[in-house]
Amino acid sequence: MNTVRPINIASPITGNISKPKIVTTERAGKIYTEAHWYCPDSGSFIRKGLLSVVDKKTGEDVTSVTG
């Protein structure tokens, strides 16, 4: 799985700096942590990316496991 770094990026809409919002969700026994970027001026969604995947039962980081 490809992951992203939660860094500030320039908004393609206004050019101002967009800080990532860290979002954690649980699906199929795994905890997914993602970074979501929104334009600070318009509130429009820019992009999202995966930070990590952790198995809820074992607590093991399974981000690099494919399949």
mmCIF file of the N, C-alpha and C atoms, coordinates in Angstrom:
data_MODEL
# 
_entry.id   MODEL 
# 
loop_
_atom_site.group_PDB 
_atom_site.id 
_atom_site.type_symbol 
_atom_site.label_atom_id 
_atom_site.label_alt_id 
_atom_site.label_comp_id 
_atom_site.label_asym_id 
_atom_site.label_entity_id 
_atom_site.label_seq_id 
_atom_site.pdbx_PDB_ins_code 
_atom_site.Cartn_x 
_atom_site.Cartn_y 
_atom_site.Cartn_z 
_atom_site.occupancy 
_atom_site.B_iso_or_equiv 
_atom_site.pdbx_formal_charge 
_atom_site.auth_seq_id 
_atom_site.auth_comp_id 
_atom_site.auth_asym_id 
_atom_site.auth_atom_id 
_atom_site.pdbx_PDB_model_num 
ATOM 1   N N  . MET A 1 1  ? 0.838   -1.179 0.000  1.00 0.00 ? 1  MET A N  1 
ATOM 2   C CA . MET A 1 1  ? 0.000   0.000  0.000  1.00 0.00 ? 1  MET A CA 1 
ATOM 3   C C  . MET A 1 1  ? 0.879   1.237  0.000  1.00 0.00 ? 1  MET A C  1 
ATOM 4   N N  . ASN A 1 2  ? 0.504   2.217  -0.752 1.00 0.00 ? 2  ASN A N  1 
ATOM 5   C CA . ASN A 1 2  ? 1.228   3.472  -0.761 1.00 0.00 ? 2  ASN A CA 1 
ATOM 6   C C  . ASN A 1 2  ? 0.736   4.345  0.387  1.00 0.00 ? 2  ASN A C  1 
ATOM 7   N N  . THR A 1 3  ? 1.668   4.982  1.067  1.00 0.00 ? 3  THR A N  1 
ATOM 8   C CA . THR A 1 3  ? 1.310   5.867  2.165  1.00 0.00 ? 3  THR A CA 1 
ATOM 9   C C  . THR A 1 3  ? 1.776   7.285  1.851  1.00 0.00 ? 3  THR A C  1 
ATOM 10  N N  . VAL A 1 4  ? 1.252   8.230  2.627  1.00 0.00 ? 4  VAL A N  1 
ATOM 11  C CA . VAL A 1 4  ? 1.618   9.634  2.457  1.00 0.00 ? 4  VAL A CA 1 
ATOM 12  C C  . VAL A 1 4  ? 2.219   10.157 3.754  1.00 0.00 ? 4  VAL A C  1 
ATOM 13  N N  . ARG A 1 5  ? 2.880   11.285 3.657  1.00 0.00 ? 5  ARG A N  1 
ATOM 14  C CA . ARG A 1 5  ? 3.372   11.977 4.846  1.00 0.00 ? 5  ARG A CA 1 
ATOM 15  C C  . ARG A 1 5  ? 2.400   13.109 5.142  1.00 0.00 ? 5  ARG A C  1 
ATOM 16  N N  . PRO A 1 6  ? 2.016   13.295 6.399  1.00 0.00 ? 6  PRO A N  1 
ATOM 17  C CA . PRO A 1 6  ? 1.063   14.346 6.741  1.00 0.00 ? 6  PRO A CA 1 
ATOM 18  C C  . PRO A 1 6  ? 1.734   15.721 6.848  1.00 0.00 ? 6  PRO A C  1 
ATOM 19  N N  . ILE A 1 7  ? 2.084   16.278 5.699  1.00 0.00 ? 7  ILE A N  1 
ATOM 20  C CA . ILE A 1 7  ? 2.761   17.572 5.669  1.00 0.00 ? 7  ILE A CA 1 
ATOM 21  C C  . ILE A 1 7  ? 1.817   18.637 5.124  1.00 0.00 ? 7  ILE A C  1 
ATOM 22  N N  . ASN A 1 8  ? 2.148   19.885 5.386  1.00 0.00 ? 8  ASN A N  1 
ATOM 23  C CA . ASN A 1 8  ? 1.379   20.994 4.823  1.00 0.00 ? 8  ASN A CA 1 
ATOM 24  C C  . ASN A 1 8  ? 1.631   21.052 3.319  1.00 0.00 ? 8  ASN A C  1 
ATOM 25  N N  . ILE A 1 9  ? 0.557   21.337 2.566  1.00 0.00 ? 9  ILE A N  1 
ATOM 26  C CA . ILE A 1 9  ? 0.681   21.476 1.114  1.00 0.00 ? 9  ILE A CA 1 
ATOM 27  C C  . ILE A 1 9  ? 0.012   22.781 0.684  1.00 0.00 ? 9  ILE A C  1 
ATOM 28  N N  . ALA A 1 10 ? 0.369   23.255 -0.487 1.00 0.00 ? 10 ALA A N  1 
ATOM 29  C CA . ALA A 1 10 ? -0.277  24.438 -1.039 1.00 0.00 ? 10 ALA A CA 1 
ATOM 30  C C  . ALA A 1 10 ? -1.597  24.034 -1.677 1.00 0.00 ? 10 ALA A C  1 
ATOM 31  N N  . SER A 1 11 ? -2.651  24.759 -1.367 1.00 0.00 ? 11 SER A N  1 
ATOM 32  C CA . SER A 1 11 ? -3.953  24.476 -1.962 1.00 0.00 ? 11 SER A CA 1 
ATOM 33  C C  . SER A 1 11 ? -3.906  24.793 -3.450 1.00 0.00 ? 11 SER A C  1 
ATOM 34  N N  . PRO A 1 12 ? -4.343  23.863 -4.299 1.00 0.00 ? 12 PRO A N  1 
ATOM 35  C CA . PRO A 1 12 ? -4.369  24.146 -5.737 1.00 0.00 ? 12 PRO A CA 1 
ATOM 36  C C  . PRO A 1 12 ? -5.467  25.147 -6.100 1.00 0.00 ? 12 PRO A C  1 
ATOM 37  N N  . ILE A 1 13 ? -6.353  25.432 -5.159 1.00 0.00 ? 13 ILE A N  1 
ATOM 38  C CA . ILE A 1 13 ? -7.464  26.351 -5.410 1.00 0.00 ? 13 ILE A CA 1 
ATOM 39  C C  . ILE A 1 13 ? -7.052  27.798 -5.167 1.00 0.00 ? 13 ILE A C  1 
ATOM 40  N N  . THR A 1 14 ? -6.419  28.060 -4.003 1.00 0.00 ? 14 THR A N  1 
ATOM 41  C CA . THR A 1 14 ? -6.065  29.432 -3.649 1.00 0.00 ? 14 THR A CA 1 
ATOM 42  C C  . THR A 1 14 ? -4.568  29.663 -3.496 1.00 0.00 ? 14 THR A C  1 
ATOM 43  N N  . GLY A 1 15 ? -3.794  28.583 -3.362 1.00 0.00 ? 15 GLY A N  1 
ATOM 44  C CA . GLY A 1 15 ? -2.359  28.719 -3.163 1.00 0.00 ? 15 GLY A CA 1 
ATOM 45  C C  . GLY A 1 15 ? -1.960  28.842 -1.698 1.00 0.00 ? 15 GLY A C  1 
ATOM 46  N N  . ASN A 1 16 ? -2.927  29.004 -0.797 1.00 0.00 ? 16 ASN A N  1 
ATOM 47  C CA . ASN A 1 16 ? -2.619  29.106 0.628  1.00 0.00 ? 16 ASN A CA 1 
ATOM 48  C C  . ASN A 1 16 ? -2.292  27.730 1.196  1.00 0.00 ? 16 ASN A C  1 
ATOM 49  N N  . ILE A 1 17 ? -1.615  27.714 2.328  1.00 0.00 ? 17 ILE A N  1 
ATOM 50  C CA . ILE A 1 17 ? -1.172  26.467 2.954  1.00 0.00 ? 17 ILE A CA 1 
ATOM 51  C C  . ILE A 1 17 ? -2.350  25.704 3.549  1.00 0.00 ? 17 ILE A C  1 
ATOM 52  N N  . SER A 1 18 ? -2.402  24.399 3.241  1.00 0.00 ? 18 SER A N  1 
ATOM 53  C CA . SER A 1 18 ? -3.429  23.507 3.761  1.00 0.00 ? 18 SER A CA 1 
ATOM 54  C C  . SER A 1 18 ? -2.764  22.515 4.705  1.00 0.00 ? 18 SER A C  1 
ATOM 55  N N  . LYS A 1 19 ? -3.275  22.433 5.945  1.00 0.00 ? 19 LYS A N  1 
ATOM 56  C CA . LYS A 1 19 ? -2.750  21.489 6.928  1.00 0.00 ? 19 LYS A CA 1 
ATOM 57  C C  . LYS A 1 19 ? -3.614  20.240 6.914  1.00 0.00 ? 19 LYS A C  1 
ATOM 58  N N  . PRO A 1 20 ? -3.015  19.066 7.055  1.00 0.00 ? 20 PRO A N  1 
ATOM 59  C CA . PRO A 1 20 ? -3.804  17.826 7.018  1.00 0.00 ? 20 PRO A CA 1 
ATOM 60  C C  . PRO A 1 20 ? -4.639  17.647 8.284  1.00 0.00 ? 20 PRO A C  1 
ATOM 61  N N  . LYS A 1 21 ? -5.830  17.092 8.100  1.00 0.00 ? 21 LYS A N  1 
ATOM 62  C CA . LYS A 1 21 ? -6.680  16.683 9.218  1.00 0.00 ? 21 LYS A CA 1 
ATOM 63  C C  . LYS A 1 21 ? -6.517  15.174 9.316  1.00 0.00 ? 21 LYS A C  1 
ATOM 64  N N  . ILE A 1 22 ? -6.138  14.671 10.489 1.00 0.00 ? 22 ILE A N  1 
ATOM 65  C CA . ILE A 1 22 ? -5.919  13.236 10.675 1.00 0.00 ? 22 ILE A CA 1 
ATOM 66  C C  . ILE A 1 22 ? -7.253  12.585 11.047 1.00 0.00 ? 22 ILE A C  1 
ATOM 67  N N  . VAL A 1 23 ? -7.646  11.581 10.270 1.00 0.00 ? 23 VAL A N  1 
ATOM 68  C CA . VAL A 1 23 ? -8.928  10.895 10.443 1.00 0.00 ? 23 VAL A CA 1 
ATOM 69  C C  . VAL A 1 23 ? -8.663  9.407  10.676 1.00 0.00 ? 23 VAL A C  1 
ATOM 70  N N  . THR A 1 24 ? -9.292  8.851  11.714 1.00 0.00 ? 24 THR A N  1 
ATOM 71  C CA . THR A 1 24 ? -9.143  7.432  12.026 1.00 0.00 ? 24 THR A CA 1 
ATOM 72  C C  . THR A 1 24 ? -10.505 6.754  11.901 1.00 0.00 ? 24 THR A C  1 
ATOM 73  N N  . THR A 1 25 ? -10.552 5.649  11.147 1.00 0.00 ? 25 THR A N  1 
ATOM 74  C CA . THR A 1 25 ? -11.786 4.890  10.980 1.00 0.00 ? 25 THR A CA 1 
ATOM 75  C C  . THR A 1 25 ? -11.500 3.408  11.212 1.00 0.00 ? 25 THR A C  1 
ATOM 76  N N  . GLU A 1 26 ? -12.543 2.667  11.558 1.00 0.00 ? 26 GLU A N  1 
ATOM 77  C CA . GLU A 1 26 ? -12.410 1.229  11.770 1.00 0.00 ? 26 GLU A CA 1 
ATOM 78  C C  . GLU A 1 26 ? -13.268 0.504  10.746 1.00 0.00 ? 26 GLU A C  1 
ATOM 79  N N  . ARG A 1 27 ? -12.645 -0.419 10.013 1.00 0.00 ? 27 ARG A N  1 
ATOM 80  C CA . ARG A 1 27 ? -13.350 -1.219 9.007  1.00 0.00 ? 27 ARG A CA 1 
ATOM 81  C C  . ARG A 1 27 ? -12.749 -2.615 8.988  1.00 0.00 ? 27 ARG A C  1 
ATOM 82  N N  . ALA A 1 28 ? -13.605 -3.613 8.961  1.00 0.00 ? 28 ALA A N  1 
ATOM 83  C CA . ALA A 1 28 ? -13.190 -5.023 8.807  1.00 0.00 ? 28 ALA A CA 1 
ATOM 84  C C  . ALA A 1 28 ? -12.099 -5.437 9.789  1.00 0.00 ? 28 ALA A C  1 
ATOM 85  N N  . GLY A 1 29 ? -12.202 -5.002 11.042 1.00 0.00 ? 29 GLY A N  1 
ATOM 86  C CA . GLY A 1 29 ? -11.234 -5.406 12.051 1.00 0.00 ? 29 GLY A CA 1 
ATOM 87  C C  . GLY A 1 29 ? -9.894  -4.707 11.972 1.00 0.00 ? 29 GLY A C  1 
ATOM 88  N N  . LYS A 1 30 ? -9.813  -3.656 11.184 1.00 0.00 ? 30 LYS A N  1 
ATOM 89  C CA . LYS A 1 30 ? -8.575  -2.889 11.052 1.00 0.00 ? 30 LYS A CA 1 
ATOM 90  C C  . LYS A 1 30 ? -8.851  -1.419 11.325 1.00 0.00 ? 30 LYS A C  1 
ATOM 91  N N  . ILE A 1 31 ? -7.852  -0.725 11.855 1.00 0.00 ? 31 ILE A N  1 
ATOM 92  C CA . ILE A 1 31 ? -7.962  0.703  12.131 1.00 0.00 ? 31 ILE A CA 1 
ATOM 93  C C  . ILE A 1 31 ? -7.132  1.442  11.082 1.00 0.00 ? 31 ILE A C  1 
ATOM 94  N N  . TYR A 1 32 ? -7.803  2.250  10.286 1.00 0.00 ? 32 TYR A N  1 
ATOM 95  C CA . TYR A 1 32 ? -7.166  3.011  9.206  1.00 0.00 ? 32 TYR A CA 1 
ATOM 96  C C  . TYR A 1 32 ? -6.968  4.454  9.659  1.00 0.00 ? 32 TYR A C  1 
ATOM 97  N N  . THR A 1 33 ? -5.751  4.956  9.509  1.00 0.00 ? 33 THR A N  1 
ATOM 98  C CA . THR A 1 33 ? -5.461  6.351  9.812  1.00 0.00 ? 33 THR A CA 1 
ATOM 99  C C  . THR A 1 33 ? -5.099  7.034  8.500  1.00 0.00 ? 33 THR A C  1 
ATOM 100 N N  . GLU A 1 34 ? -5.831  8.098  8.186  1.00 0.00 ? 34 GLU A N  1 
ATOM 101 C CA . GLU A 1 34 ? -5.643  8.818  6.924  1.00 0.00 ? 34 GLU A CA 1 
ATOM 102 C C  . GLU A 1 34 ? -5.435  10.303 7.192  1.00 0.00 ? 34 GLU A C  1 
ATOM 103 N N  . ALA A 1 35 ? -4.815  10.971 6.253  1.00 0.00 ? 35 ALA A N  1 
ATOM 104 C CA . ALA A 1 35 ? -4.692  12.426 6.271  1.00 0.00 ? 35 ALA A CA 1 
ATOM 105 C C  . ALA A 1 35 ? -5.606  12.971 5.183  1.00 0.00 ? 35 ALA A C  1 
ATOM 106 N N  . HIS A 1 36 ? -6.448  13.942 5.548  1.00 0.00 ? 36 HIS A N  1 
ATOM 107 C CA . HIS A 1 36 ? -7.343  14.599 4.593  1.00 0.00 ? 36 HIS A CA 1 
ATOM 108 C C  . HIS A 1 36 ? -6.958  16.067 4.511  1.00 0.00 ? 36 HIS A C  1 
ATOM 109 N N  . TRP A 1 37 ? -6.816  16.589 3.303  1.00 0.00 ? 37 TRP A N  1 
ATOM 110 C CA . TRP A 1 37 ? -6.495  17.990 3.111  1.00 0.00 ? 37 TRP A CA 1 
ATOM 111 C C  . TRP A 1 37 ? -7.697  18.729 2.530  1.00 0.00 ? 37 TRP A C  1 
ATOM 112 N N  . TYR A 1 38 ? -7.989  19.886 3.096  1.00 0.00 ? 38 TYR A N  1 
ATOM 113 C CA . TYR A 1 38 ? -9.065  20.753 2.627  1.00 0.00 ? 38 TYR A CA 1 
ATOM 114 C C  . TYR A 1 38 ? -8.494  22.144 2.400  1.00 0.00 ? 38 TYR A C  1 
ATOM 115 N N  . CYS A 1 39 ? -9.046  22.870 1.438  1.00 0.00 ? 39 CYS A N  1 
ATOM 116 C CA . CYS A 1 39 ? -8.637  24.248 1.194  1.00 0.00 ? 39 CYS A CA 1 
ATOM 117 C C  . CYS A 1 39 ? -9.053  25.084 2.408  1.00 0.00 ? 39 CYS A C  1 
ATOM 118 N N  . PRO A 1 40 ? -8.114  25.837 3.005  1.00 0.00 ? 40 PRO A N  1 
ATOM 119 C CA . PRO A 1 40 ? -8.450  26.615 4.195  1.00 0.00 ? 40 PRO A CA 1 
ATOM 120 C C  . PRO A 1 40 ? -9.408  27.777 3.914  1.00 0.00 ? 40 PRO A C  1 
ATOM 121 N N  . ASP A 1 41 ? -9.474  28.223 2.679  1.00 0.00 ? 41 ASP A N  1 
ATOM 122 C CA . ASP A 1 41 ? -10.324 29.368 2.336  1.00 0.00 ? 41 ASP A CA 1 
ATOM 123 C C  . ASP A 1 41 ? -11.712 28.949 1.859  1.00 0.00 ? 41 ASP A C  1 
ATOM 124 N N  . SER A 1 42 ? -11.775 27.962 0.972  1.00 0.00 ? 42 SER A N  1 
ATOM 125 C CA . SER A 1 42 ? -13.073 27.565 0.412  1.00 0.00 ? 42 SER A CA 1 
ATOM 126 C C  . SER A 1 42 ? -13.688 26.372 1.142  1.00 0.00 ? 42 SER A C  1 
ATOM 127 N N  . GLY A 1 43 ? -12.864 25.596 1.870  1.00 0.00 ? 43 GLY A N  1 
ATOM 128 C CA . GLY A 1 43 ? -13.354 24.395 2.539  1.00 0.00 ? 43 GLY A CA 1 
ATOM 129 C C  . GLY A 1 43 ? -13.481 23.212 1.596  1.00 0.00 ? 43 GLY A C  1 
ATOM 130 N N  . SER A 1 44 ? -13.079 23.367 0.356  1.00 0.00 ? 44 SER A N  1 
ATOM 131 C CA . SER A 1 44 ? -13.169 22.293 -0.632 1.00 0.00 ? 44 SER A CA 1 
ATOM 132 C C  . SER A 1 44 ? -12.145 21.193 -0.342 1.00 0.00 ? 44 SER A C  1 
ATOM 133 N N  . PHE A 1 45 ? -12.568 19.947 -0.574 1.00 0.00 ? 45 PHE A N  1 
ATOM 134 C CA . PHE A 1 45 ? -11.681 18.803 -0.397 1.00 0.00 ? 45 PHE A CA 1 
ATOM 135 C C  . PHE A 1 45 ? -10.592 18.844 -1.458 1.00 0.00 ? 45 PHE A C  1 
ATOM 136 N N  . ILE A 1 46 ? -9.343  18.595 -1.041 1.00 0.00 ? 46 ILE A N  1 
ATOM 137 C CA . ILE A 1 46 ? -8.214  18.581 -1.976 1.00 0.00 ? 46 ILE A CA 1 
ATOM 138 C C  . ILE A 1 46 ? -7.782  17.146 -2.270 1.00 0.00 ? 46 ILE A C  1 
ATOM 139 N N  . ARG A 1 47 ? -7.415  16.400 -1.215 1.00 0.00 ? 47 ARG A N  1 
ATOM 140 C CA . ARG A 1 47 ? -6.955  15.023 -1.401 1.00 0.00 ? 47 ARG A CA 1 
ATOM 141 C C  . ARG A 1 47 ? -6.927  14.310 -0.061 1.00 0.00 ? 47 ARG A C  1 
ATOM 142 N N  . LYS A 1 48 ? -6.732  12.992 -0.111 1.00 0.00 ? 48 LYS A N  1 
ATOM 143 C CA . LYS A 1 48 ? -6.530  12.209 1.103  1.00 0.00 ? 48 LYS A CA 1 
ATOM 144 C C  . LYS A 1 48 ? -5.496  11.145 0.823  1.00 0.00 ? 48 LYS A C  1 
ATOM 145 N N  . GLY A 1 49 ? -4.891  10.633 1.886  1.00 0.00 ? 49 GLY A N  1 
ATOM 146 C CA . GLY A 1 49 ? -3.888  9.593  1.733  1.00 0.00 ? 49 GLY A CA 1 
ATOM 147 C C  . GLY A 1 49 ? -3.795  8.757  2.988  1.00 0.00 ? 49 GLY A C  1 
ATOM 148 N N  . LEU A 1 50 ? -3.373  7.536  2.821  1.00 0.00 ? 50 LEU A N  1 
ATOM 149 C CA . LEU A 1 50 ? -3.262  6.577  3.909  1.00 0.00 ? 50 LEU A CA 1 
ATOM 150 C C  . LEU A 1 50 ? -1.978  6.808  4.697  1.00 0.00 ? 50 LEU A C  1 
ATOM 151 N N  . LEU A 1 51 ? -2.112  6.829  6.035  1.00 0.00 ? 51 LEU A N  1 
ATOM 152 C CA . LEU A 1 51 ? -0.946  6.929  6.902  1.00 0.00 ? 51 LEU A CA 1 
ATOM 153 C C  . LEU A 1 51 ? -0.569  5.568  7.461  1.00 0.00 ? 51 LEU A C  1 
ATOM 154 N N  . SER A 1 52 ? -1.565  4.820  7.971  1.00 0.00 ? 52 SER A N  1 
ATOM 155 C CA . SER A 1 52 ? -1.263  3.496  8.514  1.00 0.00 ? 52 SER A CA 1 
ATOM 156 C C  . SER A 1 52 ? -2.521  2.647  8.616  1.00 0.00 ? 52 SER A C  1 
ATOM 157 N N  . VAL A 1 53 ? -2.294  1.325  8.709  1.00 0.00 ? 53 VAL A N  1 
ATOM 158 C CA . VAL A 1 53 ? -3.358  0.350  8.936  1.00 0.00 ? 53 VAL A CA 1 
ATOM 159 C C  . VAL A 1 53 ? -2.882  -0.541 10.072 1.00 0.00 ? 53 VAL A C  1 
ATOM 160 N N  . VAL A 1 54 ? -3.701  -0.651 11.124 1.00 0.00 ? 54 VAL A N  1 
ATOM 161 C CA . VAL A 1 54 ? -3.343  -1.461 12.284 1.00 0.00 ? 54 VAL A CA 1 
ATOM 162 C C  . VAL A 1 54 ? -4.432  -2.506 12.499 1.00 0.00 ? 54 VAL A C  1 
ATOM 163 N N  . ASP A 1 55 ? -4.017  -3.761 12.705 1.00 0.00 ? 55 ASP A N  1 
ATOM 164 C CA . ASP A 1 55 ? -4.961  -4.828 13.012 1.00 0.00 ? 55 ASP A CA 1 
ATOM 165 C C  . ASP A 1 55 ? -5.492  -4.592 14.420 1.00 0.00 ? 55 ASP A C  1 
ATOM 166 N N  . LYS A 1 56 ? -6.803  -4.484 14.557 1.00 0.00 ? 56 LYS A N  1 
ATOM 167 C CA . LYS A 1 56 ? -7.399  -4.168 15.848 1.00 0.00 ? 56 LYS A CA 1 
ATOM 168 C C  . LYS A 1 56 ? -7.157  -5.269 16.879 1.00 0.00 ? 56 LYS A C  1 
ATOM 169 N N  . LYS A 1 57 ? -7.180  -6.508 16.449 1.00 0.00 ? 57 LYS A N  1 
ATOM 170 C CA . LYS A 1 57 ? -7.046  -7.634 17.375 1.00 0.00 ? 57 LYS A CA 1 
ATOM 171 C C  . LYS A 1 57 ? -5.624  -7.758 17.921 1.00 0.00 ? 57 LYS A C  1 
ATOM 172 N N  . THR A 1 58 ? -4.624  -7.651 17.036 1.00 0.00 ? 58 THR A N  1 
ATOM 173 C CA . THR A 1 58 ? -3.234  -7.868 17.446 1.00 0.00 ? 58 THR A CA 1 
ATOM 174 C C  . THR A 1 58 ? -2.476  -6.580 17.734 1.00 0.00 ? 58 THR A C  1 
ATOM 175 N N  . GLY A 1 59 ? -2.960  -5.452 17.204 1.00 0.00 ? 59 GLY A N  1 
ATOM 176 C CA . GLY A 1 59 ? -2.258  -4.187 17.360 1.00 0.00 ? 59 GLY A CA 1 
ATOM 177 C C  . GLY A 1 59 ? -1.067  -4.063 16.420 1.00 0.00 ? 59 GLY A C  1 
ATOM 178 N N  . GLU A 1 60 ? -0.913  -5.031 15.512 1.00 0.00 ? 60 GLU A N  1 
ATOM 179 C CA . GLU A 1 60 ? 0.209   -5.039 14.579 1.00 0.00 ? 60 GLU A CA 1 
ATOM 180 C C  . GLU A 1 60 ? -0.035  -4.078 13.419 1.00 0.00 ? 60 GLU A C  1 
ATOM 181 N N  . ASP A 1 61 ? 0.998   -3.333 13.048 1.00 0.00 ? 61 ASP A N  1 
ATOM 182 C CA . ASP A 1 61 ? 0.925   -2.429 11.893 1.00 0.00 ? 61 ASP A CA 1 
ATOM 183 C C  . ASP A 1 61 ? 0.978   -3.286 10.638 1.00 0.00 ? 61 ASP A C  1 
ATOM 184 N N  . VAL A 1 62 ? -0.082  -3.277 9.851  1.00 0.00 ? 62 VAL A N  1 
ATOM 185 C CA . VAL A 1 62 ? -0.155  -4.095 8.632  1.00 0.00 ? 62 VAL A CA 1 
ATOM 186 C C  . VAL A 1 62 ? -0.186  -3.222 7.376  1.00 0.00 ? 62 VAL A C  1 
ATOM 187 N N  . THR A 1 63 ? 0.322   -2.006 7.481  1.00 0.00 ? 63 THR A N  1 
ATOM 188 C CA . THR A 1 63 ? 0.316   -1.074 6.359  1.00 0.00 ? 63 THR A CA 1 
ATOM 189 C C  . THR A 1 63 ? 1.034   -1.633 5.143  1.00 0.00 ? 63 THR A C  1 
ATOM 190 N N  . SER A 1 64 ? 2.165   -2.292 5.347  1.00 0.00 ? 64 SER A N  1 
ATOM 191 C CA . SER A 1 64 ? 2.954   -2.748 4.203  1.00 0.00 ? 64 SER A CA 1 
ATOM 192 C C  . SER A 1 64 ? 2.527   -4.124 3.686  1.00 0.00 ? 64 SER A C  1 
ATOM 193 N N  . VAL A 1 65 ? 1.562   -4.755 4.337  1.00 0.00 ? 65 VAL A N  1 
ATOM 194 C CA . VAL A 1 65 ? 1.084   -6.061 3.899  1.00 0.00 ? 65 VAL A CA 1 
ATOM 195 C C  . VAL A 1 65 ? 0.105   -5.875 2.749  1.00 0.00 ? 65 VAL A C  1 
ATOM 196 N N  . THR A 1 66 ? 0.297   -6.572 1.669  1.00 0.00 ? 66 THR A N  1 
ATOM 197 C CA . THR A 1 66 ? -0.603  -6.455 0.517  1.00 0.00 ? 66 THR A CA 1 
ATOM 198 C C  . THR A 1 66 ? -1.471  -7.691 0.404  1.00 0.00 ? 66 THR A C  1 
ATOM 199 N N  . GLY A 1 67 ? -2.587  -7.530 -0.322 1.00 0.00 ? 67 GLY A N  1 
ATOM 200 C CA . GLY A 1 67 ? -3.447  -8.672 -0.557 1.00 0.00 ? 67 GLY A CA 1 
ATOM 201 C C  . GLY A 1 67 ? -4.551  -8.672 0.331  1.00 0.00 ? 67 GLY A C  1 
# 
